[in-house]
Amino acid sequence: MSETEKDMTSSSFKVADKRKFTSEGDPLRDDEPKKVPDRERGATPEQQSTQATPPKGADDHLDGEDESSVDFAGFLLSLATSSLAHMGELPDPSTGQKEQNLPAAKQMIDILTILREKTKGNLSADEDRLFENLLYELRMKFLSKSKVISL
């Protein structure tokens, strides 16, 4: 063994477990010692991170009962709202000011148009109607803002 190899093997380092939950998913208190399950002992940090169990409730949003879950209609409305904000119809959430950025508004409308083409035939009647109405309203508002037409 060379001197460099001896230095590398003799040096020590400390690994601190900074997980906030036990392997069962219960929250850890700061004064509580951390226990490493048998299955994780001797595993590399990469292996431990893939073996760690998620905290309880981490996937509760997957059951569809969470109010903040996003469905397709909500997704469309969020894109439309973004386009309206770029047209200066809604205040920017970060500044509270209404600012007009027509190229960004057009880009959002173009994204919705592409999405419309790609989802054609795969939507419910309500989603299809919502999509058509949103695109129509956004296009008319954009044309009005860009002075192509006046409403």
N, C-alpha and C positions, 0 to 999 in steps of 0.2 A: 504494500500500500504506500502510495506517495505521500509527501507531506501535505499536499493540498487535499487529498482524500481524507487524511486523518483529521485535518482542521474542519472539514465539512461534517464528518461524522461526530466529532466531539462537540461541535457547537450545538447549542440547544435553542429552541424557540418556543414560545408560548402560544397556544391556540385558545382563544377566548370564545366561549359559546354565547352569542348575543341574541339567541332566539328569544322571542317574547312569549312562546307557548310551549307547553310540555308536548311529548309525543302523542298524548291523548287529545290534545287540542285545548287544554285548559290554560288560562293565562297564568304566567309566572309572577310571583311577587318578587320584589328586589331582594328581600331577605331570605328567600327560599333557595336552597342549593339546587343546582341543575343536575338532573339525573339523565344519563345517556342510556337509552335502551340497549339491551344485549345485541340486537341486530345492527346497531350503529357503531358499536365498539370496534375499533380497528379499521373502520372504513375511512376512505379518503374524504376530504371535504366535499368533493364533487359527488361522491356516492351518497354522503349523508344528505346533501341538499335534494337529491332525487328521491331519497327514501323518506324524507320528512313528511309527516301527514299534515294536511291543511287544518287550520283551526276550525273548531265547530262553528257552523253557520257560514263558512266561506263560500259555499255553493248554494245557499238558500235562494239566491236570485234566480236559479235555474228552474225552480218549480213553477214559475209563471205567476206567483202571487205577489211578487214585489211590485210596488207602485212605480218604481223607477225603471222597470224593465222596458226596453225599447222594442216596439213592433215595427212593421214596415211603414205603416201610416205615420207613426211618430218620427221615423227616420226621414220620410219625405217632408214632413212639416219642419223638421230642424234644418234641412237644406233650403227649403223655401224661406224660412225665417232669416237664414244667413244671407240669402239673396236680397231680401227686403232691407236688411240692415246695410248692405253695401249700396243699395239705392238711396239711402238716407231716409227711409221711411221709419226706421226704428233706431233708438240710440245705441251706440256701441256700449256693451256691458262694462268694459274696462274704463272708458272715459266718461260715459254718460252723455256724450255729444253725438248729434246726428251728423254723420260724415258721408259724403257721396263718393263712391268708387265704382263707376259704371263698368270698367273692364272686369273687376272682380264679380260684380253682379251678373254680367254676361257669362262669365266662366261658370258660375253656379247654375245658371239656366241651361248652359250647354251640358253640364254634368247630369242634370236632371233629364235632359233630352236623351243622352246616351243611355242612362239607366232605364228610361222608358222603352227604348228600342230593345234593350237586352232582356227586359222582363215581360215583353209582350206575349200574351197567351198564358202567362203563369200567375196572373193576379186574380183576386176575387173581384166581383162586380163593384163592390164598394171601393176597393183599392184602385181599380181601373178608373172609376169616376173621379175619385180624389186626385189622382195623378193628372188626368186631363184638365180638371178645373184649376189645379195649381199652376200647371204649365201655361194655360191660357191667361190667367190673371197676372202671372209674373211677366210674360211676354208683353202684354198690353201695358203694364206699369213701366217696364223697361223702355218700350217705344215712346211712351209719354215723357219719361225722364230724359231720354236722349234727343228729344225735340223732333222725332221723326213724325209723330202724330200728336195731336192735342186732344185730350179727353175732356 
